[in-house]
Amino acid sequence: MQLSFASTAPTYAPIQPPSYPLAVRNPYLSVWMPGLDVADLPSSTPQFWAGNNLTWGIMARVEGTPYSLMGVPVVPDGTFPAVVTGAEYTSTHTIFNLTAENASFSLDFFSPVSPSNYVRQSYPFSYLTINAEASIASSIQIYVDFDETWTGQTGATVSNFTTTEGVTAFDLSVTGAYTYSENGDQALWGNAILACVPSPKSNLSSQSGSSATVRGQFAANGTLANLQPIYSPGDVAAIANDLGIVMASTSVTYVVGYAREEAVNYLGNAYTGYYRSLYADPIAAVSAFFADLALAYPESLTFDASVLSKSMASAGSNYSDITTLSVRQAFGALDITIPNDSLDTDGILVFLKEISSDGNVNTMDVIYPTFPILYVMDPEYIRLLLEPVMQYLATGSWQQPYVIHDIGDTYPNATGHNDQNDESQPIEETGNLLILAYAYTRATANTTFSSTYAPLFQSYADYLVANGLNISSQLSTDDGAGALPNQVAPPHPQNLPTQQANTTNQTNLAIKAAIGLTAYGAMSGMANYTAVGLNYSNQLYEGGLGTDTNRTHFTLEYGNDTTWTTAFNLFPSVLLNLSTFSEEALAMQTAWYPTVRAQAGVPLDSRVDWGKTDWMHFAAAYATDVGTKDMFIDDVHAFVSEGLPGNQVPFSDRYFVANETGGAYDGYRARPVVGGHFAVLALEGPATVGGAGNGEDVEGSERGCRGPCLYQQL
């Protein structure tokens, strides 16, 4: 047979991103393929979100000739690389297309995003469907393997092989691993799983052993030897399918996953995945996950089309390119859990890992930038993320008058801060809580949450009354930029009390405090808090406390005309129809941004040469002219699509916008705050994409326009 491998460059749709999500479901099942590696997909190795290489080898045989499709850098003798013809991503799928002589293959990596179906969303598994077709009838076999790189270590791996309930599966675990322990951000105490259910037309075989032996066996024979010796370091575990004679489209589906029975340690109590309320055994859960594909797949097509069309209608194709790439990443930081002892679904809590920055649990200033995607897809998640925080605060173990930064230093240990040592951000987190609580209440018309914790909410509102305008030196959410030094306020705001003359004040924090107070006033019905918030906003804008002397922009700190900030905290005022700040204030800030834009975007503030993609979208959402809104979106789109070699990481929310480094990512990767990219779409109203409620779709909800068009006015 004469082999031909001539090819043109692959096509990428809608763009070639920095990294493609392959299997992204929770903080410990997060597998990616760097974007520039796709052209050499047959030899390219997938990575964990942190950059750790993960063995995931895919091969095929066509009429007796073996081909590498993905992840096989060292090939068996006589094996050829298939030709990559294209790559595509949607909100839930990544699809790679390849050809091998007269056959073509598609690798469909499908991670369901079904927020309102808690069982489906909580499964710690992801699908890989390999489709094959041929221009002439051909014998085709498919092969997939993985190894102990999925367990987070080498040398202490135990392999378990099982065939039950129609599922063939390898299960890799670590001998003696401590529960809730990590290595390189990978979990050590769970079970890495590769499984397959053969299609009606395929014959399945399996084998584990050295990669050279097992891959060589498939390359030579198109089948595996059904041998599972004791696992040794460097071994792979593989499952092959003989599809027989193929001409028309034929497919087989594999499942990969990482299951943790004890998923999160919440205040000393084990919480487990919600799906275990129905399927306590991992293999039973895998079997159910396979069966669910018949429903999950068509749902995903509808979901993907909805995200795409609504994003395009809201802000164009550049915006939809950004939002569709953000979906799996945002939900991939979450664990949807229930108590492990009772498996009681009434005890549902959602936990979030602060991925790549410091690994905290349910960090308040990470939930805040993430919340627009939750607001758009299922606002109930806002409460489910706040609930673990509120339950802990209600114990009284946190004794500070302001809201805690997080409920655990290191995921998944949500053990609180009884020692009172958190990363203190008093105004930031207190304002975040009140804004998020009202966003949930307004979006759902459910007042139970606010009434359950009414005394706590009021105490935190009182803290903002006392401290929200006269702000001591402290960190904000962008703690990488540091706190402001002590600064003497200038004389031009004549209406300030004397005690505010010699303080350090971050204008953006004061903006958050003002909006937090008006949010609390609206949620509680206590107009006196709203009045204080409006008084603060009046002093900040009309009184000039938070602006430069000529009132062209909000300053970074009171009275320093040479400073400025991306005032992203104005966004909730618009989203929640609070009108804390006037249209004139919004127009002033909107007009300022183009004047300080650097070569690749608007910096966070006047101190730094980097910007934040989430805050850019918050600013775009409240922008009073389309040109400025599009500027922010187009800058983020250029960053994510330009293909710089150094940017090949899961969507970073922080990148350099100035100088010779303009356009390069700056440290962060795979963080859930990309949910903030949905800020523009959030203005259309809550639950405008997907369902609201556990498994129910939204029907007839009020939608549209800039802020007032929500479910109902409270």
N, C-alpha and C positions, 0 to 999 in steps of 0.2 A: 504493500500500500504506500502510495506517495503522500507524504505529509506536507501540509502547507500552513505557515504561520504568519503570513503577511497580514498586517493590521494597520489601522489608523488609530489616532488617539481616542481614548474613551470619551463618550459624551456624559455630561453631568447635569442632572436636573433636580431641583431648580438651579442650584449652584453647587460648586465643590466646596463643602464646608471644611473647617479645620479638622474635625474628627466626626466620624459617622457612629451613631449609637447602634449597637448590634443587639445586645441583651442587656437592657437597662430597666430594672424593676424596683430596686431598693439599694441602700448604701453598700450592700455586699454582693449584689449581682448587678454589676455595672461594667459592661464589656464594650470596647470601642475600637474602631479602626481609624488610625490617622489618615486624614484626607489625601495627602500626597502619596501615601502607600498604596492606594487603590489601583493605580496604574500597574503596579506589580503585585496585585492581590495574590496570585498563586504562591508567592514566596514570602508574603508579608504576614507578620505576627500580630494578632489582636492584643489589646492592652486593657488592663484594669484602669479605672478612671485616673488612678494616681500615676500611671505610666508603667506599672509592673507588667511584663510580658506574660501572656496567657496562651498556652498551647491549645489551639483549636484547628485541627487539620481537616481539610475537606479535599477529597479526591474523587475521580470518576474514571471508569474505563469505557471506551467506545470501540466496539469490535476488536477487543483484546488489547488495545493500546491504552496505557494508563496516562492520566492527566492530573496535574495538581490544579485545584480550583482556588484554595485559600489556605494560608498558614502552613505551608510545607517548604521551609527554606532549604532543607536537604532532601532531595527526592530519591526514590529507589531507582535502580538502573532501568533505563528505557522509558522513564517517565518524562513527559513534556509539559510545559506550562500552558494552560489554556489561555486564550486571548481575551482580555477584558474589553468589552465593547461599551459598557455604560454603567452608571451608578445613579441611583435615585433615592431620595428620602421623602417621606411624608411625616405626619405627626406620630404615627405608630409603626411604620415600616421603613426598613432600609433594604433596597434591592440591588444586587450586583448581577450584571449580565455578562456571560462569557460564552465563547465558542470553542469547540474542539473538533476540528475537521468538519464532518457533516452534521455534528450535533451542536445544540445550543442549550445552555443551562442558565437558570436564574436561581439565585440564592436569596430567599426572602426571610430576612430577620425581622420578626414580628414580636414586639413587646406591647401587649394590650394596655391601653389607657382607658379605663372605664370607671371613672371616679365614683359614680353613684351605685356601682355594683361592688360592694365591699369584698365579697368572696373573690371575684375575678381580679380586682385590683390588688388584693393582698397575696395572691399566689406568688411564691418566690421563683417563678419559672418563666422561660421565654421560648418562643417557637423558632425553629429554623426549617423552612420548607424548601426543598430542592426540587425544582421542576426541570424535566429533561424532555427534549423533542429532537427529532432528526429529520433531515430532508429526504433521506432514504432509510428504509427499515434497518435498524441497527441494534445489536446487543449492547445494553448499557447497564453498568453497575455503579453504585454510589457508596461512598465511604466517609465516615466522620469519626474523629477521635478527640480526646482531651487527656490531661494528665494532672499531676499533683500541683502544678502552678495555680490551679483553681482553689487549693486549700490554704494558700498563704504561706507555705513553707515547703521544705524538701527533707526527706529522710525519715519521717515518722508517719508515713501514710499507710492506711489500711484500705484495701479495696474489697467491696462487697458486690457480688453479681447476683442478680435475681431475674427470674422470668415469672411473672404473675399477673393475673387479670389482663392478659394480652400484652403487657408491657415488658420489654426487655430493658434492663437498666443496670448501669454501673454507678456505684455510690462510693465516693472517696472521702475519708475522714482522717482526722489527726489523732494519733494515740496520745492520751494524757493531756490534751489541750484544756486549758482553763476556760470555764464558761465566761463569756463576755470579753475574751481576750482578742487582740488584734496583732498583726504584724504587717507593717507597710500599709495600714488602713484596711487590709483584708481580714475578714473574720477567720478565726482558727477553730472554733468549737462546733461548726455546723457540718453539713454534708453536701459536697459537690456532686451533682447528678448529671449524667448523660443518659438519655432514654430514647426509645423509639417504639412505635407501634407500626408493624409492617403494613403497607398498603395491600389491598386485595390481590394485586398482581405481582407483588414482590416476595422474594425469599430472603429471610434475614439470617445473618450469621454474626458472630461476635468473637472477640479475642482481646486479651491483654498481654503485655510483654514489652520488650524493647521496641522503640519506634522503628528501628531498622527492620526488625523481624516482622512486626505486625504490618507496617506499611508495605514492606516487600512481599509479604504473603498476598495482600490484596492486589498489588501491581501485577504479580505473576499469575494469579488465579482468579481474580474477580470475586473471591469469597474469602471468609476468614475461617480459622481452624477450630473455633468454639472451644478454646483453651483459656483458662483463667488461673494462671499460677499465682503464687504469693507475690504481692506487689513489691517491686524494687525501685529505688530512685531512678528516674529517667524513663520509666515505663509509660506507655500510653494504654488507654482503654478505648476500644473501637467497636463500632457497630456498622455493618455493611448491609446493603440491600441490592439484590439482583432484580432489576426491573424487567428482565426478559428482553424480548424484541420490542423496540420502541420506535414509533414514528409520530403518532399523535402525542399531544402533551401528556406526560405522566409525572407524578410527583410522589414524594415521600416526605414525611414530617418527623423531625427530631425535636427533643426538648432538652434544654440545658437549664440548670438551676443551682441555687445554693440555699438549702433549707436549714433553719435554726428553730428547734422546738422552743427553747428558751431564747426569745428574740431580743427582749429589752428588760433590763433590771430597773424597775420603777419603784423607788423607795423601799428596796429590799424584796419586792415581789416580782416574780417572773411573769412577763407578758409574752404572748405568742401570737403568731399570725392569725388574723380573723378567719382565714380559710379553714383552720383546724377545728372550728366549731362543727364542720361537716366531715372533714377528712383528717383525722388525727394522725394516721400513718402516712409517711412521706410518699410511698409508692402508690397508695390509694389516692393521694392528692395528685400525683403525676398522672394517673389514669383519668381522674376527673378533669384535669387540665387538658389532656388530649381530647376528651369527649366535648369539652367546652369550645373547641376550635370552630365547630360548626356554627356556633352563635357569635363567638368573639370576632371571627373574621369579617362577616358582613357588617357587624356593628362598627368595626374599625374603618371600613370604607366610608360609611356614612359620617362617622366622626371626623375622619381626615378631610372629607369634602367640606364639612361644616367649618372646621378651623380655617381651611384655605379660603373658602368663599367669603366668610365673614371678615377675615383679616384683610383680604383684598378690597372688599367694599369699604372697610374702615379707613385704610391708609395705603392701598396699592400693593403691587407685587413684591417690592422690596420688603415691605412690612410682613407679608405672608411668608416670605423666605425665612425671616427671623423667628416668627412665632411657631411655625411648624418644626423648626429645629430645636425649639426650646421645650416642647411639651414633655418628651420622655425624660429629659434631664431634670426638669422641675419635680415631677412625680417620683423620679428615681432616688430622691433623698428621703423618702417617707417609708415608714413601717406602720401598717394599719393593724392594730393589735387588740387582743382581749386577754383577760386574766388566764394564765396557763392552768391554774388549779381548777377553775370552774368552767372554763370555755363559755362563759356567759357573754353573749353579744350585747347585752345592755351595758356592759362595762367597757365598751370600745373607747380606745384612746389612740391618737395618731402621734407618732414621734418623728422628729426631723433631725437629721445629722447636718451640722454645719460643715459641709464637705470642703476640704482643701484649705480652709483658713485656720480653724483650730479644733474642729471636731466636737464642739459642744453639742448639748442636747437641747432642742427646742429653744434656740437662741431667739429672743424676742425681736432683735433687730435684723434677723434673717427671715423670720416669719413675715415681718412687715413688708420688705421688698418682694417677697414671694407671693403675697396675697392676691394680686390682681388675677392670676391664672385660676386661683381657687374661687374667687368671686365670679369669674366668668363661667367656670365649669360646674362647680358645686360649692356654694358658700358654706355648707355644713362643715367643710374641712377647716374653716377658720376657727369654729368653735372646738372641733376635735383636736386641733393643735394647741389651743389655749387651755383646754380643760386640764391637762396634766400640770400646767403651770399654776392654774387657779387652785386646784386641789392641794398642791404643795403649799402655796401661799396661805391657804385657809387653815393649815395645821398650826400656823404661828411660829414655825421653826425659822422662817426668814423674818428677822426682827427689824429690818430697816423700813423707813417710812415710804420708800420708793420701790418700784417694781424691780424684781430680780432680772439679771441679764440672761440667765439660762438656768436649766435645772440639772446640769451635770457637766463636769469638765470634759469627759471623754465618752463619746458614744460607744456602746448603748447603755452606759451606766447613768441613769437619771436618778441620782441619789441626793440631789439638792445641794444646798450650801448652808448647812447648819452652822458652819464656822463663820458665816457672814462674809466669806472671801470669794466674791465673784469679780468679773471684769466690770467694775462699776460704771454705769452710764445712766444716772438717775433720771434726768429729764427725757432722754432718748427713750428708755424702755417704758417709763410711765406714760408718756404720750402715745407710744406705740400701742400699749394695751388698750387704752380708752378708744383710740381710733379703730382698732381692729374689732373690739367688742361692739361698737356701734355699727361698723360695716356689716358684721354678721346679723345684728338685730334688724337693721334696715333692709337687708337683702332677703331675709327669711320671714320677717314679721313674727319671729319667735322671741318672746320676752322672758322665757324661763331662765335662760342663761344669765341675763343681766339681773334678774331679781334674785336668783340663787346666791350671787356673790355681791349683792347690792352694798353691804357695808364696806367691803374691800374696795369696790370701784369708787365709792365716795371718798374713802380715805386717800386714795391716790389722786383723785381730782383735787382734794384739799392740798395735797403736796404741790401740785402744779399752781394752785392759787398763790401759795406762799413762795414758790421758788421758780416759777416759770418765766418770769421776766427779768428778775435779778439773779443771773445765772453765774454760779461759781465756776472756776476752772475745772473742766471735766471733759471726758471723751464723748464723742457722738458715734453713730453707727460706723462712720468711716474712720475707725480708730487708727488705721494705718497712717493717717495724716497727723495724728497726735492731738492733744488738747491745746487750746490757745494759752499763751502766757498772759500774766496779769497786764492789763491795759487800762489806762485812764480814759474814761469816757469824755468826749468833747462837750462843750457847753450848748451846742445848737438845739438839742431837744429840751426845751425849757420846762416841759411839764413833768419831768421825772422827780420822784422823791429824792431827797438829799442822799439817802443811804445807797442809792444806785450810782453815785458818781465814781466810785473807785472799785469797780467790779470787773470781772471778766465775763463777757457775754458773747455767745455764738448766736448770730441772728437766726440761723436755720433751726436751732433748738428752740428758740423763742417762738418761731413760727409753728413748730410742732406743738408746743405747749398751748398756744392759743387755739389751734384746731382741736387738740385733745380736749380742751375744756368745752368748746362748743359741741363737740361730739358727745361728751358726757352729758351736757345739758339737754341735748336732743334725746339721748337714750333714757335719761332719768326723768325728764319732764321738769327739771328744776332750772328755771329761767335765770336764776342768779349766777349759775356757772356759765351759762351762755353769755351773760352780760360781761363777766370778767374776761372771757375769751375774746369777745369783741372789743373790749377796752384795750386789751393787750395788742390786738391787731391794729387798732387805731393808733396806738402809740408807735408801733413798729413802722407803719406806712405813713398815715396822715401826719403823725407827729414827728416823723423823720428819725426816730430812734434807730431803726434797722436799715435805713437807706443812706446813700451818700448825700452830701449837702444839696446837690442839684437834682436829687431824686431821679436818677437814671437807672438805679439798680439796688437790690438788697446787698448789703455789705456782708463780709464774712464775720466781722465783729463790729459791735456798735462803735460808731464814730470814726472809723478808719476808712476814709473815702477811697484809698488806693486798693482796698480789698474788695472781693466779691465772691459769690458762691453760686453753685447750681442749687437753686432753692426748690429742691424736689419735694420738700414737705408741703408745698402748696397744693399738690395733687389731690389729697383727700378732701380738701375744701370743695373742690369742683366735683369729684366723684360722688360725694355724699350730699351734694346740694346744700352745704352748710353756709356758703357765702361768708365765711369767716374773713376772707380777704376780697376786696372789691375787684371788679373787672379792670379798673384802672391800675391796680397793683399788679394784676396778672399781665396786663398789656405792657407795663413798664418793664417787667422782668423778661417778657418775651422779646421785646425790642433789644434788650441788652445782649442776649446770647450770641447773635451773629457778630457782634463787635469784639468778642473775646474768643471766638472760635480759632483754634490752632489748625495746623495742617491736616490733622486727621480727626478732629472733633473738638468739643468743648471740654476743657479740663474740669475736674470736680470743683476746684476753687482756685483762687489766685496764688496759693502756695505751691501747687503741684503741677506736674506735666503729664498726668494721667487722668483718664475719665472712667466713668462707670456706666455700663450699658443699661442697667436697670434704672438708674436715676435719669439718664438721658430720655428714656421712655416716659418716666413720670413727668419730666419737663415737657416732652412732646405732647402729652395728653392734655395739659392745661394751656398750651400755647394758644394765643389768641389770633395767630395768623398761620395759614397753611404752609407758607414758606419756611417758617422756623420749625414747625412740626416735621416737615419733610427733611429739613437739614439734619435733625437728630437721627431720624430713621435711616437716612441715606448714609450717614457717617458710620453707624453701627453695621449696616449692610456691607459697606466697603471693607470694614475690619474683618467681618466674618467670611467674606468671599474672595479676598485678594490673594489667598494662597501663599502667604509668607512661610518659608520653611520652618521658622521657629514657632509658628502658631499652631502646630498640629496637636492640639489638646482639646478635650471636650470644652465646648463654648465657654470661653473666659468672659467674665463680666467686668474685667478691669484691663485696660490697655493704654499704652502710651499714645498721646495725641499730639505731641510736640517734639521738635528737634529731630536728630537723626534716628531716634528710636520710634518715631511716629508710626502707628499701625501695628506695633508688636505687643503681644499680650504681656501682662505684668503679674505673674505669679498665680492668680486664682484660676481654677478650672473646675468644671462639672458642678458648680454650685447651684442650689435650687432657686437662687435669686433671679435667674433668668425668667422666672414666673412674672417678674415685673415688666417684661416685654409686652405683657397683655394689658398694660395700663390704658393704652389708646382704645383697645377693643372693649375694655371694661366700662367705658362711658356709654356703651349701648345698653347696659343694664346687667343685672346678675343672672347667672344660669342661662346665658345666651348660647352656649355651646355645650352639648351633652345633656345629662339628666340632673334633676334635683330630687334627692331622696334615694333610698337604697334600691336601685334598679329601675327607677321610674323616669320617664322622659318628661321634659317640660312641655306643656301644652298651653297655649294661650296666655303666656306671661306678657306683661306690658314691657315693651322694648323701644329703644330708639333714643336719639339725641344725647345731650351733653351731661346730664346728671339727674334731672328731676324724674326721668322716666324709669323708675324702679318698680318693684313689685307693688309697693304701696307706700304712701307717706305715713310716717309714724308720728 
